Amino acid sequence: MPANLSPQYLEAEKRYRQAKTPEAKIDALEEMLAIIPKHKGTDKLQADLKRRLSKHKDQTLKKKGGTKQKSVFLIDKEGAAQVAVVGPPNTGKSSLIARLTHASPEIANFPHTTHNPTPGMASFEDIQFQLVDTPPITKDYVDPLMADLIRRAEIVVILLDLTADILQQFEDTLSILKTFRIFPEGFPVSQDLRKPPCIKKILVAINKMDEPKDEEDFEIFLELTTMKLPCLAISTQTGKNLLVFLEKLYDLSHIIRVYSKTPGKKPDMDEPFVVPKESTLGDLASKIHKDFTKKLRYAKIWGKAVRDGQMVQRDYVMQDGDIVEIHI
């Protein structure tokens, strides 16, 4: 059993064992997946939970006499991180995805143009982020499946419209996320929750910063906002700070890039391995190939923290930009 399983997780696990129906088991498993610590020690357990979840969902479909059909809100993850772009109507979510990716979401000047989520891949240096355009969320209506989509994403971008009542938009969006039990990382969590919270890395992006005079309104918003989240002024029309936007996603994703090298050859600098910060050489080896975990003898490293070609063991902590030559 992996270490550091929270009391909330153990409670959900108990409910799973006591559940009598596939629906109850699915509910408990989804909670367990949402709150389980994400590290190497839980990889096998996470995979087992996902297998059991898929099994029970199949049972539910067979029981209802239906055929298995994937929900449009279940977006397969690609790239370095999945980023859910959420917010009120007409803030420019579809324009942002269209500007940064090759996706073609429907764009219009009237609200609720987007009915289904649309993913697109945004390139940042030598990696990509998966940005997901989502239907608008308002106090009047939110698609029930949106909650699961947001919980699965590694990063949430709250996109707001500078030309609207931006403070009200911000407070309403946070309030809606709160009803989903979704809270910003490092901020207080409601104590009256019946189910465990989902803690997310959140970036607030203020769109339609099209003119120099808009800076004053942006500064006023920052002064009036009591919940101080990472915040960036952008313009999908002029392209203002869109590269900085991707840099912010990279910082929030808490990842590093490691490049591979075959002995006697130049390193491959085009397609790095993307691993969490604080990953060791042993972690990287298991990501490259499962057999490398046991067969790894040592590696030579070229990077900022070592001498060029320095020999390291499996407990070496990888650094961003390291070039690694693995020996088995």
Secondary structure, 3 states (H helix, E strand, C coil): CCCCCCHHHHHHHHHHHHCCCHHHHHHHHHHHHHHCCCCHHHHHHHHHHHHHHHHHHHHHHHHCCCCCCCCCCCCCCCCCCEEEEECCCCCCHHHHHHHHCCCCCCCCCCCCCCCCCEEEEEEECCEEEEEEECCCCCCCCCCCCHHHHHHHCCEEEEEEECCCCHHHHHHHHHHHHHHCCEEECCCCCCCCCCCCCEEEEEEEEEECCCCCCHHHHHHHHHHHCCCCCCEEECCCCCCCCHHHHHHHHHHHHCEEEEEECCCCCCCEEEEEEEEECCCEHHHHHHHHCCCHHHHCCEEEEECCCCCCCEEECCCCECCCCCEEEEEC
